[in-house]
Amino acid sequence: MVANDGYRPGHVHFSVRGQQINVLDFLSSVHISDGDGAYGHGHDQASGGNLPVSRWNIRLAALGFPESVQLQTESRD
């Protein structure tokens, strides 16, 4: 998974690729509330999307990433 927070202010654009997992299943494995942004379009081995920074951080936490990798929302949203 790679992410870019510099393309559109306040948003994170990301890409996920994998050969050992179904990427669409991975992205939909943790539900986050509806809101701005989109993700989970593509095919089994490659997908991505964009989310506001605050929703990106929720997704990271839900997937088990530590808080230390979350983005600061004060200056970005």
C-alpha positions, 0 to 999 in steps of 0.5 A: 500500500502506498499513499500520497497526501500532497496531490489534493490538500486534505485528502490521501490518494492511495494504491494497494496491490497484492498477489497473495490477497484479494485487494478488494476484499482487503479494502472492504474488510473494515467498514468505515462510515460513509463520507467524502472520498472513494475507494475499492474500485479496481480488480482483485490484485490492484485497487485504490482510492482517495479519502479525506485525511481524517477518514484515512486515519480511521481506516489505518487504525482499523487495519491495525496500523499504529497511531505513529503512521497517521497523518496530522489532520489539523493542518490538512483537513 
